[in-house]
């Protein structure tokens, strides 16, 4: 099977490299992107999570310099995803994002960060219920950004208002939520039922039970469903302790990533080709549908933002083995052949 390359809209780090470190180098980024290329990812949005404004500036400057100076970055990283700091700081919603760094909505902060960068922030995840959140959704949409809802307690009315303002995506739907909520009137049902929102899902079997994921994708609709990783530094690495955005995280043998002693997950160690294989194995999608959720659906989500920024992605292609392992990948002038190591 030949398909377009995979597109990961939410990746915080990979292969032992933390995109949020503030010290990332071009060589480190190339190491991470080379490892991602082996998983079929040809386009990604490196993601910076909630931090204080001066930390966001430092982290974005370092990341942008690394992308510009790297071999693979200019082809694989058209722009960035800012996840926060306009999120809900309440317990259960904040996840591993530092609540003390969460602030009221500010288009000025996003614009200031954008001016520091050689490629744009293409996506912003926010909680529309925070002070100024709905207005910010409209401002960001007007600026050509993809507006996503995440780490949010938004009810049906607020989700509808956010979609009216220009929100088009739910970030890792089913996660960034407390363990106990009203059984029906809650942010999950509000976003599932809003047809103007596409939704990203982390299909690692850890963030969402496979049977629950099947129900969520059925409710959202296949055509509006996207596979994402929310990968952090520990993805594609050995179990152990790592530093993610200045905090320690542990990759356990079962593939889960948590802060030491913590219960909540802190991103994932998922690879996007594993997500594709997972949803096929779990009987959720055909191989063609699974790849579409990780490629053309994700690309459709950011197509308008890319066009408004004048960005044209290089051509890409993957050759898959019959059991959905990567045999070869091409993005622009870069080609890799993994046939010797791919399963039949």
Protein Blocks (a to p, Z undefined) as FASTA:
>chain_A
ZZdddddfbdfbeehiafknopacfklmmmmmmmmmmnopabdcdddddddfklmmmmmm
mmmmmmmmmmklmmmmnbccdedjkbcfbghjlmmacfklpccddfklmmmmmmmpcbdc
fbdcddfkbghklmmmmmmmmnopacddehiabdfklmmmmmmnopabdehehiaiafbd
cfklcfklmmmmmmkbccddddehlmpcfklmmmmmmmnopklgccdfkiafknopaedd
ddeehiacdddfkopacdehiabdghjfbdfklmmmmmmmnopacfklmmmmmmmmmmmm
mmmmmmmnopacddddddddfkopafbdcehjbccdfklmpcZZ
